């Protein structure tokens, strides 16, 4: 579909970014996150929505890819929530173009 435009897509990052674990820790930290989530689910450690929130946050912290980490983490979290028979998160306002009333937002 994209030819060689995104030949890096799906490959873990190989460079240091201003966010994310050290590149040598990506695989280990991803496995640790998955193991933690499995434990949380099996032991009812948190409510399901909190499991999804914690999973998403830590996946973004790992920052697996050179680009697209936000989209990836939202998609994978949606799949996690679906597997837990929960609704997907809304991921914010659906109308990103609406300019709200600034005064109401401040209150």
Phi, psi and omega in degrees: 000314182254002181059228181265010181302316182241057182293347178274347186302133178086356178259139179294152183292151181243003184233161178284136176239172179282358175222151175108159179287167175302143184303332180285349183254359186303308183296315181297315181290327177293316177297317179299318178299313180297320177296318178298315180297317177302316179298313181302319181291310184295331184252009180049044183294321182226164170297154184299321179296324179289325175300314178299318180295314179296318178300311181301312182301313183289327177294320176295322178299321179295316177059068187298321193247162177292336182203156175085015182294325178295312178298316180299311184293325176294316180297312182294322177295320175301319179293321176299312181298321177298318180295335177270008181059041178243159175285152178292154174293156179278341180059038173099191183294132180284340179255088185283354181263345183292127175264108183286172178285111185302322181296320180292324181294323182290337185278000000 
